[in-house]
Amino acid sequence: MRNYLFVFFFLILFSCKPSPKFMQCDKCNGEGEIIVECDECNGYGFFKCKQCSGNGMIECFDCFGYGRKRCMQCNGTGKYGDCIHCSGSGYDDNGFSCIFCDGTGMDECFSCSGRGYNNCSECDGDGYVYCNRCNGYGKLICNKCEGEGNIKIKCSECKGSGRKLLN
C-alpha cells in the first residue's frame, strides 16, 4: 500500500502543470486603477463660463445695462399733471413764471422725483446681474472629474486586475 501512495504522490507532483505566479502591479499598487489629470479640463476641475466670460456678471436684460428705465408715469419727461400752484398755466397770479413748475405748468412726477427715469428693479441700478449659468462664480465645474481635476482610469500594465504575471 505504501508503494501505491508513493507512486500516487509522485504522479501528482510531476504530472501537474505549475500554476502561474502573480505579483502586485507596481504601476497601480494593486488597485487596478491609476489617477491621471482630467483631459477635459486639463486638471483645473472647472471651465471659464462662456456666457459671462468668467466675470460672474452679465448685462441686465431689463434695462440693457443702463441701470435705469424710463419712468412709465411721466413717459420720461419728469413732469406729470397740472401744477397745483398755477393750475397748469405756467404763471402765478402776478403774471410771472410759476416758481413751483418753472413755468412749465406741470408738476414734478412723484414716481421718479422729476428725473424721468427710475433705477432698474432687476439690477438695482447697477446695469449688471449675476450670470444665471454659473450663479455669479464665473466658472463651471467639470462634469467628467466633478471638480477634482483628476480621474481614475484602468491600469494599462495590469489591465485593471491589480496584479501581473511573474516572468
RANORKA-V420926 format. One record per residue. N is the residue number from 1. RES is the residue in one letter. PSI is psi in whole degrees, 0 to 359 (999 if undefined). Layout:
N&RES&PSI  N&RES&PSI
This chain:
1&M&325  2&R&324  3&N&323  4&Y&319  5&L&317  6&F&315  7&V&319  8&F&312  9&F&323  10&F&316  11&L&317  12&I&316  13&L&318  14&F&347  15&S&339  16&C&143  17&K&145  18&P&140  19&S&146  20&P&147  21&K&133  22&F&154  23&M&163  24&Q&138  25&C&132  26&D&325  27&K&319  28&C&4  29&N&36  30&G&3  31&E&331  32&G&350  33&E&151  34&I&154  35&I&126  36&V&162  37&E&137  38&C&129  39&D&349  40&E&320  41&C&7  42&N&32  43&G&0  44&Y&328  45&G&354  46&F&168  47&F&153  48&K&134  49&C&126  50&K&335  51&Q&321  52&C&7  53&S&29  54&G&3  55&N&335  56&G&350  57&M&147  58&I&161  59&E&136  60&C&130  61&F&336  62&D&320  63&C&4  64&F&32  65&G&1  66&Y&335  67&G&356  68&R&159  69&K&149  70&R&137  71&C&128  72&M&338  73&Q&313  74&C&2  75&N&33  76&G&3  77&T&335  78&G&355  79&K&143  80&Y&124  81&G&166  82&D&143  83&C&131  84&I&345  85&H&325  86&C&5  87&S&31  88&G&2  89&S&334  90&G&357  91&Y&147  92&D&185  93&D&337  94&N&359  95&G&3  96&F&161  97&S&134  98&C&129  99&I&343  100&F&328  101&C&9  102&D&33  103&G&7  104&T&337  105&G&4  106&M&146  107&D&157  108&E&138  109&C&126  110&F&334  111&S&319  112&C&7  113&S&33  114&G&4  115&R&331  116&G&356  117&Y&160  118&N&153  119&N&142  120&C&131  121&S&337  122&E&317  123&C&6  124&D&32  125&G&2  126&D&330  127&G&351  128&Y&149  129&V&163  130&Y&139  131&C&129  132&N&347  133&R&317  134&C&7  135&N&31  136&G&2  137&Y&336  138&G&358  139&K&157  140&L&139  141&I&137  142&C&128  143&N&331  144&K&314  145&C&1  146&E&37  147&G&1  148&E&329  149&G&348  150&N&160  151&I&160  152&K&133  153&I&161  154&K&135  155&C&129  156&S&336  157&E&319  158&C&4  159&K&33  160&G&2  161&S&337  162&G&356  163&R&157  164&K&158  165&L&136  166&L&143  167&N&999
